[in-house]
Amino acid sequence: MRIHRLEMRAFGPFAGHETVDFDALGAQGLFLLNGPTGAGKTSVLDAVAYALYGRIPGARNDALKSLRSHHAADGVGPEVVCEFSAGGRRLEVRRSPEWMRPAKRGTGTTREQASTQLREWAGGEWLPLSQRNDEAASEIQRLLGMNMEQFTKVILLAQGEFAAFLRASAKDREELLEKLFGTEIYQGLEIRLNAESREAAAQVASGLAQLGSLEELARSQASAALAQAGLLAGEGDGDGAGLDSTGAELLTWLSASLERAVQLAAADADAAAGAAREAAEAVVEAERCQSRHALREAALAEQVRLAALTGDAGKWRESLQRHHEAEVLSAVVAAASATASACAGAEAGAQLAREDFAANALASGLAGSLAGGGAAAPDLPLLARVEQALAGQLAAVAAAMPGEQRLARAAADLAAGERDLVAATAGVAEQRGAEVRGKARLLEVKAELSALRGSAVPVEQAAERHLAATRLVDSIAGHARQSAEVDTLAAADLGSREAAVGARQAWLDAVERRHFLAAGELAALLVDGEPCQVCGSTVHPAPSELAGPGTGAVQAEKAAKAASDKAEKRAVESHAALATARQALAVLAERGGDGEAGEAGAAVVRAKDVLDTAVAAQDRLSALSAETDVLEAGVARAQSALLAGTQRVASLTAGNAALAQKAAQLEGELAAARAGYDTLAERLHAVEAAQRAASALTDALRRQESAAEAASHAASALADALADSTFADAEEVRAALLAKPEASARQERLAAFDRDGTLNTAQLERAEVAQAALEAARGVRVPSAGDLAGWREDARRLGAAAQAAAVHLGLARRAGEQVAETAAAFASREALVAPLRERAALVSGLAEAVRGGGDNRLKMTLTSYVLAARLEQVALAASVRLSTMSGQRYTLSHSDAKAGGNRKSGLGLEVVDEWTQRSRDTATLSGGESFMASLSLALGLADVVQQESGGLDIETLFVDEGFGSLDEESLDQVMDALEGLRDGGRVVGLVSHVAEMKTRIPVHLQVAKGRNGSTLAVGTA
């Protein structure tokens, strides 16, 4: 992966448009990114990361929505363009973060969303690939073969982070290595094995619980039957088996015991059933005798009752015979009565109709005129002529009715038109006044609005300036505090380093003294002619003098070593705190914290005044704009209404004149058709009333004739029917008729009498009754109720005993069947549990091993073991470069020693001193040695991650800061190692503000800062 070109606009500290040609800059393979603290060196690397991934490395990613430069001109949006090649393809990505741009209309700002454009150079032109943020990021990550975390550890090497990684705990190292190497598959395997172990253990426990449940089930199934048979008293045989037994032994004992219980219950059931059967047969025979004699006594009593009802039955039969004869004539009698009543009613109706006809002046007058002036009652022919004349009048009125309706509508329309004309005239006057008032107010509002727009400052711009001024004040105050803290920490760091040097020298002196004392002790043991214990020589020309015993020297050396280690640790901690404080100071300086506090405070006050004025002006502008819209809409509505009202007044005036002329014409045409009535409706009502009176009289006369004829025919039919019957007149017929309920009741009583007689005869002839009569004649005693109750109680008691014995037998048999089924289920389940135990033991041991327990002697989890292997690869790769940088003295070694307490094991790092052939903690390295080790670790980690990512060629590399802690010799060695990174055409950019680096590296990318933002320039030494 090689970066060719980087462009930035309004990004971070860079206010303008900056372009970096990395092809030209890295022509010699090595260049220096140089500039004062806070100028924006790290922002160049941030731009590369943002262009590729849309994110900023580390904690700075929290400020992703405020990447636009505060120094940029209004309306200039932030943008980053990066042209790079990877995998044989050349691409260009253009990203713009989210920012607030000035509104295109009116005042204020609006949010501009983040955007991305990805293009590829192919066929001599740039071809678009994507304009979606997520799609472009996915394509770039797939092409580079690494995510953001890996990119910042492979291409953007931040030395400070690897110094922390060098001294980190095993847990912290594990978190970083997991992000870089992706151990999800091994973590998933650990989780899966744990889950399978728990599942297997649960299956075994479930199987054992089921076996125990089956044993308890078998005991519960057999206990009742065994207790009933009395087989639980001894609770076992001579072999000791019983209810307390378990497994197959318990089930075998239960089966044998239940078989014996079934035999005992069967014998008891047979004896009880025989006794119950004999008692039941005796009861049945006694009940039959009692029943026979009861039937005989009931039949004799019924015979006496029927003999007493014989006279009444004859009377019922005679009255029913007369009723049936009268029913035959009842229809003729009813018809004669009904027709006579109908004839009288028709005569009364005709008389009322004549009176109503005479009371109607129009009808009676017309009849008189048609009859020639006579006063006789009208007959049917005269009424027909009257109805014909009324129908003619009705047709004439109907023909004239539409004209009167048109007259009514015209009068109503004329009245409505007059009302509308008055209302329209008043509306025209009102709308003319509204138009005049609206135009005058609109001129006033537009004048004030124009003046405010010319002088107002945008609120968003004023707010942004106020916020920037406030942040600058906070940065200046924080810079002052941080500067004082840096001075304090620098003094403490100097003191701790001097103390560490003194303590180390004291330890070396103690070591030298112990060696001297050891040599004296060995010299005291030398004997001429005998070999030396050290060199084996028999000649001892200059033995060391014994200066004293070595016991105290050993203790003094250990105490000095502990003091030296403690002082070195304090020095490392002090230096780390100082570096952190200086980094925070640089961040505050980059934010303008090195400015003048008084001027910044005054700027805050001025910005607040401008913001308050802008807010008030914006509120007034909004109110005036809203009022303008309302006024313009009101004037337009008034003008439209005025035009419409004027047109309506003219239209209503013309329409009302036409309606008045039409109404006068219709009034003249209708005068003749009304015939003296006020309206045609009144004449129509009078004609219809006369027509109804004539029609009613006609119908009444016709009904009278028809009723008289029907009454005559019915009277003749009644006389003929009475002549052929036993009745003298209609009254006798009515007297013989019975009411329907009475006739039905007599018929039912007579039928019941005949039926009961037949049944009584049959009852007396039954064999049981005859046998009872014979027994009564012989004096046989009938069992009393008391006798029968005693026999029944004996039978019931013996039957219950037989039933209980049968139940006990059934329970014993069922218990045997259930225990047999349970035994089969027990054997089947026991066969399944055995392999479950074996699998649970296997899976549990494997799960415990990958968790770091059990037989795992390293006590490392599977994930930690994999990461330890990766860390070992990193240490090997880093040792190659560290050996070069340290003059073949130091290498890094991975340690899988078991950590104490609950700390993680297998992720330890040690530095090996080839001069002493001893390993020691990386925390004991000096500042310069720590830098070399950290840089080597960063480069080694980059190599391993590169291999993990598919061996992608890394042709552009950035190394950030840390060179200031090296002496001249160490710097030479580090530069030699960095020179080796250029092999294969790789471009290496070193980020530093150390002055000596400027003379060692000829090509510079200089970052200059100022009050109007930072700029970039390429220079040479």
GUVONU-838408 format. One line per 3 residues: number of its first residue (from 0); their letters; for each residue x, y, z of C-alpha. Coordinates in steps of 0.2 Angstrom, whole numbers. Example, Ala and Ser with C-alpha at 12.3 -4.5 7.8 and 13.67 -1.06 7.14 Angstrom:
BEGIN
0	as	62,-22,39  68,-5,36
***
This chain:
BEGIN
0	mri	0,0,0  8,17,-6  1,34,-3
3	hrl	3,46,-18  -6,62,-14  -15,70,1
6	emr	-25,86,0  -33,95,14  -45,110,15
9	afg	-52,118,31  -47,103,40  -40,104,58
12	pfa	-28,118,60  -26,120,41  -37,134,35
15	ghe	-33,134,17  -30,121,4  -14,111,7
18	tvd	-7,97,-5  6,84,-1  14,75,-15
21	fda	21,60,-6  29,53,-23  40,68,-24
24	lga	42,70,-5  48,51,-3  59,51,-18
27	qgl	74,47,-7  64,35,4  65,45,20
30	fll	57,62,25  54,72,41  37,79,46
33	ngp	43,93,56  36,108,65  33,116,82
36	tga	22,109,95  4,112,91  7,116,73
39	gkt	-3,101,67  10,87,63  -2,74,70
42	svl	-17,82,60  -8,77,44  -8,58,50
45	dav	-26,61,56  -31,67,38  -24,51,30
48	aya	-34,40,43  -50,50,40  -48,49,21
51	lyg	-46,30,22  -58,25,36  -69,40,40
54	rip	-62,40,58  -48,49,68  -36,38,78
57	gar	-38,36,97  -48,48,108  -47,61,95
60	nda	-61,52,86  -73,60,99  -71,77,90
63	lks	-76,69,73  -90,82,71  -79,97,74
66	lrs	-65,94,61  -68,110,51  -54,122,54
69	hha	-60,137,65  -48,148,55  -57,144,38
72	adg	-67,157,29  -86,157,30  -94,145,17
75	vgp	-78,135,15  -81,116,19  -69,104,26
78	evv	-62,91,14  -48,78,13  -43,69,-3
81	cef	-31,54,-3  -24,46,-18  -16,28,-15
84	sag	-13,12,-23  -15,-6,-16  -16,-23,-23
87	grr	-12,-17,-41  -26,-4,-41  -25,15,-40
90	lev	-39,24,-31  -44,41,-25  -55,44,-9
93	rrs	-63,61,-6  -71,64,11  -80,79,19
96	pew	-85,78,37  -101,85,44  -101,104,46
99	mrp	-113,119,48  -113,129,32  -122,146,30
102	akr	-139,145,24  -142,148,5  -158,159,9
105	gtg	-159,171,23  -148,171,38  -142,157,50
108	ttr	-133,140,46  -139,123,41  -131,106,43
111	eqa	-121,99,29  -120,80,31  -104,70,29
114	stq	-100,64,11  -89,52,2  -83,49,-16
117	lre	-72,34,-21  -64,34,-38  -52,22,-47
120	wag	-40,26,-61  -43,14,-75  -41,16,-94
123	gew	-33,33,-93  -48,41,-83  -56,41,-66
126	lpl	-71,30,-64  -83,32,-50  -85,17,-38
129	sqr	-96,23,-24  -103,39,-15  -109,30,1
132	nde	-99,32,17  -101,14,23  -99,6,5
135	aas	-83,16,2  -76,11,19  -80,-7,16
138	eiq	-71,-7,-1  -56,2,6  -54,-10,21
141	rll	-56,-25,9  -43,-19,-2  -30,-14,12
144	gmn	-34,-30,21  -34,-21,38  -46,-12,49
147	meq	-43,5,58  -35,-3,73  -23,-13,63
150	ftk	-19,2,51  -14,13,66  -2,-1,72
153	vil	5,-5,54  7,11,45  4,25,57
156	laq	16,20,71  12,31,87  28,28,98
159	gef	19,33,114  6,20,112  19,6,110
162	aaf	29,12,125  13,9,135  11,-8,127
165	lra	29,-12,131  26,-9,150  8,-15,150
168	sak	0,-28,160  -4,-45,152  -23,-40,153
171	dre	-20,-24,143  -8,-33,131  -22,-46,128
174	ell	-35,-32,124  -24,-24,111  -19,-41,103
177	ekl	-37,-46,102  -41,-31,92  -27,-34,80
180	fgt	-27,-52,77  -45,-57,79  -47,-71,91
183	eiy	-66,-72,90  -65,-90,84  -55,-96,99
186	qgl	-66,-87,111  -81,-94,103  -73,-112,104
189	eir	-70,-108,123  -88,-103,125  -95,-118,115
192	lna	-84,-130,125  -90,-123,142  -108,-124,136
195	esr	-106,-142,130  -98,-146,147  -112,-139,156
198	eaa	-125,-147,145  -116,-164,147  -116,-162,166
201	aqv	-134,-157,165  -138,-173,155  -129,-184,167
204	asg	-138,-176,182  -154,-177,173  -151,-196,169
207	laq	-147,-200,187  -162,-190,193  -173,-199,181
210	lgs	-166,-216,188  -170,-210,206  -187,-205,200
213	lee	-191,-222,193  -185,-230,209  -197,-219,219
216	lar	-211,-222,206  -209,-241,208  -209,-240,227
219	sqa	-225,-229,227  -233,-241,214  -230,-256,225
222	saa	-232,-250,243  -251,-249,244  -253,-267,237
225	laq	-239,-274,248  -246,-266,263  -264,-272,260
228	agl	-257,-290,258  -247,-288,274  -230,-291,266
231	lag	-221,-275,272  -220,-280,290  -203,-290,288
234	egd	-198,-278,273  -186,-290,265  -181,-308,263
237	gdg	-166,-317,270  -154,-309,258  -158,-292,265
240	agl	-168,-285,250  -182,-273,254  -189,-256,250
243	dst	-173,-248,256  -164,-257,242  -159,-248,225
246	gae	-157,-252,207  -161,-269,200  -161,-277,217
249	llt	-176,-266,222  -186,-269,207  -183,-288,208
252	wls	-189,-289,226  -204,-278,222  -209,-290,207
255	asl	-208,-305,218  -218,-298,233  -232,-292,221
258	era	-234,-309,214  -237,-316,231  -249,-302,235
261	vql	-259,-306,219  -261,-324,225  -267,-319,242
264	aaa	-280,-306,235  -287,-319,222  -291,-331,236
267	dad	-300,-318,247  -310,-312,231  -317,-329,227
270	aaa	-323,-332,245  -331,-315,246  -340,-316,229
273	gaa	-348,-333,233  -356,-327,250  -362,-311,241
276	rea	-370,-321,227  -381,-332,239  -387,-317,249
279	aea	-392,-307,233  -402,-322,227  -412,-323,243
282	vve	-417,-304,242  -423,-306,224  -435,-320,228
285	aer	-442,-310,243  -444,-295,232  -454,-305,219
288	cqs	-466,-312,232  -470,-295,239  -472,-288,221
291	rha	-485,-301,216  -496,-297,231  -495,-278,228
294	lre	-500,-280,210  -516,-291,215  -521,-278,229
297	aal	-520,-264,216  -530,-273,203  -544,-276,215
300	aeq	-545,-258,221  -546,-252,202  -560,-264,199
303	vrl	-571,-256,213  -567,-238,207  -572,-242,189
306	aal	-589,-249,195  -593,-233,203  -591,-222,187
309	tgd	-602,-232,176  -617,-220,177  -608,-204,173
312	agk	-600,-212,158  -617,-215,150  -621,-196,152
315	wre	-605,-191,144  -608,-202,129  -626,-195,126
318	slq	-620,-176,127  -606,-179,115  -618,-187,102
321	rhh	-629,-171,103  -613,-160,101  -607,-168,86
324	eae	-625,-166,77  -625,-148,81  -607,-145,74
327	vls	-614,-151,57  -627,-136,57  -616,-123,66
330	avv	-609,-117,49  -626,-113,42  -632,-105,58
333	aaa	-617,-94,59  -618,-89,40  -637,-83,42
336	sat	-633,-73,57  -617,-65,49  -626,-60,33
339	asa	-641,-52,43  -629,-42,53  -619,-37,38
342	cag	-635,-31,29  -640,-20,44  -622,-12,44
345	aea	-623,-9,26  -639,1,28  -632,12,42
348	gaq	-616,15,31  -626,21,16  -636,33,27
351	lar	-620,41,34  -613,42,16  -629,52,10
354	edf	-627,64,25  -609,67,21  -613,70,2
357	aan	-627,82,6  -615,92,18  -602,95,4
360	ala	-608,110,-5  -599,107,-21  -604,89,-23
363	sgl	-623,92,-18  -624,108,-29  -616,99,-44
366	ags	-629,84,-41  -643,96,-40  -638,105,-56
369	lag	-636,88,-65  -653,81,-59  -662,97,-65
372	gga	-664,105,-49  -673,91,-40  -670,87,-21
375	aap	-672,68,-21  -658,57,-14  -645,54,-28
378	dlp	-644,36,-35  -630,27,-43  -632,34,-61
381	lla	-632,52,-55  -617,49,-44  -608,42,-59
384	rve	-611,58,-69  -606,69,-53  -589,59,-52
387	qal	-586,62,-71  -589,81,-69  -577,82,-54
390	agq	-564,73,-63  -564,86,-77  -562,100,-64
393	laa	-548,91,-56  -539,89,-73  -541,108,-76
396	vaa	-533,112,-59  -519,100,-62  -515,108,-79
399	amp	-514,125,-71  -504,120,-55  -486,121,-63
402	geq	-489,140,-67  -493,144,-49  -478,134,-43
405	rla	-467,145,-55  -475,160,-48  -470,155,-30
408	raa	-452,151,-35  -451,168,-44  -457,177,-29
411	adl	-445,168,-17  -430,171,-29  -434,189,-30
414	aag	-435,191,-11  -418,182,-9  -410,192,-23
417	erd	-415,208,-14  -407,202,2  -391,196,-7
420	lva	-390,213,-16  -390,223,1  -376,211,8
423	ata	-365,212,-7  -366,231,-7  -360,231,11
426	gva	-346,218,8  -339,229,-7  -337,244,5
429	eqr	-329,233,19  -316,225,7  -311,242,-1
432	gae	-307,249,17  -297,233,21  -286,235,5
435	vrg	-281,253,9  -276,248,27  -266,233,22
438	kar	-256,242,9  -251,256,21  -245,244,34
441	lle	-236,233,22  -225,248,16  -220,251,34
444	vka	-215,233,38  -205,231,22  -195,247,25
447	els	-191,241,43  -186,223,36  -175,230,23
450	alr	-165,241,36  -163,226,48  -157,214,34
453	gsa	-143,227,29  -136,228,47  -139,211,56
456	vpv	-126,198,59  -130,180,57  -134,172,74
459	eqa	-124,155,70  -109,165,65  -110,176,81
462	aer	-113,160,91  -98,151,83  -87,166,86
465	hla	-92,167,104  -89,149,107  -72,150,99
468	atr	-68,165,110  -74,156,126  -64,140,121
471	lvd	-48,151,118  -50,158,136  -52,140,143
474	sia	-37,134,133  -26,149,139  -30,146,157
477	gha	-27,127,155  -11,130,146  -5,141,160
480	rqs	-10,127,173  -2,113,162  14,123,159
483	aev	16,125,178  13,106,180  25,102,166
486	dtl	39,113,175  35,103,192  35,86,183
489	aaa	52,91,174  60,95,190  54,79,198
492	dlg	59,69,183  77,76,184  78,72,202
495	sre	71,54,200  83,51,185  98,57,195
498	aav	92,46,210  91,31,198  108,34,192
501	gar	115,36,209  106,20,215  112,10,200
504	qaw	130,15,203  128,10,222  122,-7,216
507	lda	136,-9,204  148,-4,218  140,-17,229
510	ver	142,-30,215  160,-26,213  163,-27,232
513	rhf	155,-44,233  165,-51,218  181,-44,227
516	laa	176,-52,243  172,-69,234  189,-69,226
519	gel	198,-66,243  188,-81,250  193,-92,236
522	aal	212,-86,238  212,-91,256  208,-109,251
525	lvd	222,-111,238  236,-123,242  252,-123,232
528	gep	253,-138,220  234,-141,221  222,-135,206
531	cqv	212,-119,208  193,-122,210  190,-108,196
534	cgs	204,-110,183  211,-127,188  229,-120,188
537	tvh	241,-128,201  252,-112,201  245,-97,211
540	pap	256,-82,207  246,-68,214  231,-73,225
543	sel	219,-60,231  219,-54,249  205,-58,260
546	agp	196,-42,264  183,-49,275  168,-61,276
549	gtg	156,-60,261  139,-63,270  136,-45,273
552	avq	141,-40,255  128,-52,248  114,-43,259
555	aek	121,-26,254  121,-31,236  102,-37,237
558	aak	97,-21,246  106,-10,233  98,-20,219
561	aas	81,-17,227  84,1,229  91,3,211
564	dka	75,-6,204  64,5,215  73,21,209
567	ekr	72,16,191  54,12,192  51,29,200
570	ave	61,37,186  51,28,172  35,33,180
573	sha	41,51,182  46,51,164  29,44,158
576	ala	20,57,168  31,71,161  28,65,143
579	tar	9,64,146  9,82,153  19,88,139
582	qal	8,80,126  -7,88,135  2,105,135
585	avl	5,103,116  -13,100,113  -18,115,123
588	aer	-5,126,113  -12,119,97  -29,126,102
591	ggd	-21,143,105  -17,141,124  -1,151,122
594	gea	-10,167,118  -13,183,129  -27,180,142
597	gea	-33,199,143  -35,200,125  -45,184,124
600	gaa	-56,189,139  -61,205,130  -64,196,114
603	vvr	-77,185,124  -86,200,130  -86,208,113
606	akd	-92,192,105  -106,190,118  -113,208,114
609	vld	-113,204,96  -122,187,99  -135,196,110
612	tav	-138,209,96  -139,196,83  -151,185,92
615	aaq	-163,201,95  -161,206,77  -165,188,71
618	drl	-181,187,82  -187,204,75  -183,198,57
621	sal	-193,183,60  -208,192,67  -207,205,52
624	sae	-206,192,39  -221,183,46  -231,199,47
627	tdv	-226,203,29  -233,186,23  -249,189,33
630	lea	-251,207,26  -248,202,8  -260,188,9
633	gva	-273,199,17  -271,213,3  -273,200,-10
636	raq	-288,192,-2  -296,210,-1  -293,214,-19
639	sal	-300,197,-25  -315,200,-14  -318,218,-20
642	lag	-318,212,-38  -329,198,-35  -341,209,-24
645	tqr	-343,222,-38  -347,209,-51  -360,201,-40
648	vas	-369,218,-36  -371,221,-55  -377,203,-58
651	lta	-390,204,-43  -397,220,-49  -401,214,-67
654	gna	-408,197,-61  -420,205,-48  -428,216,-62
657	ala	-431,201,-73  -439,191,-59  -451,205,-55
660	qka	-457,206,-73  -460,187,-74  -470,186,-58
663	aql	-482,200,-64  -485,190,-80  -489,173,-71
666	ege	-501,182,-59  -512,187,-73  -512,170,-82
669	laa	-518,161,-65  -533,172,-61  -546,162,-72
672	ara	-539,145,-66  -542,148,-48  -561,151,-51
675	gyd	-564,162,-36  -552,153,-24  -537,162,-17
678	tla	-525,148,-24  -526,133,-35  -522,123,-20
681	erl	-538,128,-11  -548,124,-27  -539,107,-28
684	hav	-543,103,-10  -562,107,-13  -563,97,-29
687	eaa	-554,82,-20  -566,83,-5  -581,83,-16
690	qra	-574,68,-26  -571,58,-10  -589,61,-4
693	asa	-596,55,-21  -585,40,-21  -590,35,-3
696	ltd	-608,37,-7  -607,26,-22  -597,12,-13
699	alr	-610,13,1  -625,10,-10  -616,-4,-19
702	rqe	-612,-13,-2  -630,-11,3  -637,-20,-12
705	saa	-624,-34,-10  -628,-37,8  -647,-38,6
708	eaa	-645,-51,-7  -633,-62,4  -644,-61,19
711	sha	-659,-68,9  -649,-83,2  -642,-87,20
714	asa	-660,-87,28  -666,-99,14  -652,-111,17
717	lad	-654,-112,36  -673,-116,34  -669,-131,23
720	ala	-655,-138,35  -667,-137,51  -680,-146,41
723	dst	-669,-161,39  -662,-162,58  -669,-165,75
726	fad	-667,-147,80  -683,-136,80  -673,-119,77
729	aee	-656,-111,78  -657,-108,97  -658,-127,100
732	vra	-643,-129,89  -633,-116,99  -638,-124,116
735	all	-632,-142,110  -615,-135,106  -602,-138,119
738	akp	-587,-127,121  -571,-134,114  -562,-137,130
741	eas	-578,-145,138  -580,-156,123  -562,-162,124
744	arq	-563,-164,143  -578,-176,141  -571,-185,127
747	erl	-555,-188,137  -564,-194,153  -574,-206,142
750	aaf	-559,-213,134  -550,-215,150  -564,-224,158
753	drd	-564,-237,143  -545,-238,143  -544,-241,162
756	gtl	-558,-255,161  -548,-264,148  -532,-263,158
759	nta	-540,-269,174  -547,-284,165  -529,-288,158
762	qle	-521,-285,175  -532,-297,184  -528,-311,171
765	rae	-509,-310,173  -500,-325,180  -492,-316,194
768	vaq	-509,-310,201  -516,-327,199  -501,-335,209
771	aal	-504,-321,222  -522,-326,223  -518,-344,225
774	eaa	-505,-340,239  -517,-329,248  -530,-343,248
777	rgv	-517,-355,255  -512,-343,269  -494,-340,263
780	rvp	-485,-326,273  -480,-311,263  -462,-304,268
783	sag	-464,-288,278  -454,-272,274  -443,-275,289
786	dla	-439,-293,284  -434,-287,266  -423,-272,273
789	gwr	-413,-284,284  -410,-296,270  -405,-282,259
792	eda	-393,-275,272  -385,-292,273  -383,-293,254
795	rrl	-376,-276,253  -363,-279,266  -357,-295,258
798	gaa	-357,-287,241  -346,-273,247  -334,-285,255
801	aqa	-333,-295,238  -331,-278,228  -317,-273,240
804	aav	-308,-290,238  -310,-288,219  -303,-270,220
807	hlg	-288,-276,231  -285,-290,218  -285,-277,204
810	lar	-274,-265,213  -261,-279,216  -262,-285,198
813	rag	-260,-267,192  -246,-263,204  -237,-279,197
816	eqv	-239,-272,179  -234,-255,183  -218,-261,192
819	aet	-214,-272,177  -216,-256,165  -205,-246,177
822	aaa	-192,-259,178  -191,-259,159  -190,-240,159
825	fas	-176,-241,172  -166,-253,162  -167,-243,146
828	rea	-163,-227,155  -148,-235,164  -141,-240,147
831	lva	-142,-222,141  -134,-214,156  -117,-224,155
834	plr	-111,-216,139  -117,-199,145  -105,-201,160
837	era	-91,-204,149  -94,-190,137  -97,-178,151
840	alv	-80,-182,159  -71,-180,142  -80,-163,138
843	sgl	-77,-156,155  -59,-160,155  -57,-152,138
846	aea	-67,-136,143  -57,-135,159  -40,-136,149
849	vrg	-45,-122,137  -51,-111,152  -33,-113,159
852	ggd	-37,-126,173  -36,-145,175  -21,-152,166
855	nrl	-16,-136,158  1,-133,166  3,-116,159
858	kmt	-14,-111,166  -17,-101,150  -34,-100,141
861	lts	-35,-105,123  -36,-87,117  -22,-82,128
864	yvl	-12,-96,121  -15,-91,103  -11,-72,107
867	aar	5,-78,116  10,-87,100  7,-70,91
870	leq	16,-61,104  31,-73,102  31,-69,83
873	val	31,-50,87  45,-52,99  56,-61,87
876	aas	52,-48,73  56,-34,85  72,-42,92
879	vrl	80,-41,74  78,-22,74  81,-19,93
882	stm	98,-28,91  103,-17,77  97,-1,86
885	sgq	106,-6,103  123,-11,95  119,-30,97
888	ryt	115,-28,116  96,-30,118  83,-42,111
891	lsh	65,-45,116  59,-61,123  41,-68,126
894	sda	38,-75,143  25,-88,147  29,-89,165
897	kag	14,-91,177  9,-75,185  5,-74,203
900	gnr	-13,-71,210  -27,-70,198  -17,-61,185
903	ksg	-16,-68,167  -1,-79,161  8,-81,145
906	lgl	8,-63,139  24,-57,147  38,-47,139
909	evv	56,-47,144  72,-38,138  87,-49,136
912	dew	104,-41,139  116,-50,128  131,-42,138
915	tqr	125,-51,154  115,-65,146  101,-61,158
918	srd	83,-56,156  74,-42,165  58,-32,166
921	tat	56,-20,152  52,-7,165  70,-6,170
924	lsg	75,1,153  81,19,152  72,32,142
927	ges	82,30,126  82,11,128  63,11,131
930	fma	61,22,115  72,9,105  62,-6,112
933	sls	45,3,109  50,7,91  56,-10,87
936	lal	40,-17,95  30,-6,84  39,-11,68
939	gla	39,-30,73  20,-29,77  18,-20,60
942	dvv	27,-35,51  16,-48,60  0,-39,57
945	qqe	5,-37,39  8,-56,37  -9,-59,45
948	sgg	-17,-47,33  -12,-58,18  6,-51,16
951	ldi	0,-34,9  15,-23,3  17,-8,15
954	etl	26,5,4  22,20,15  26,21,34
957	fvd	24,34,47  34,34,64  28,47,77
960	egf	39,56,89  51,50,103  68,53,96
963	gsl	72,67,108  76,54,122  91,46,112
966	dee	109,51,114  120,53,98  126,35,97
969	sld	109,28,100  101,40,87  114,34,74
972	qvm	109,16,77  91,20,76  93,29,60
975	dal	103,14,53  88,3,57  76,16,50
978	egl	86,17,34  84,-2,32  65,1,31
981	rdg	67,10,14  72,-7,6  61,-11,-9
984	grv	56,7,-12  47,10,4  44,28,9
987	vgl	46,31,28  40,48,36  47,52,53
990	vsh	37,64,64  48,74,76  53,92,81
993	vae	70,87,87  83,99,79  96,86,76
996	mkt	84,76,65  83,91,53  102,89,49
999	rip	101,70,47  86,69,36  88,81,20
1002	vhl	69,81,15  57,90,26  38,92,26
1005	qva	37,108,37  22,113,47  21,131,51
1008	kgr	7,138,63  0,156,64  -15,166,70
1011	ngs	-24,162,53  -20,143,54  -6,131,49
1014	tla	2,129,32  13,115,24  29,117,14
1017	vgt	42,105,7  60,110,11  78,103,12
1020	a	92,103,25
***
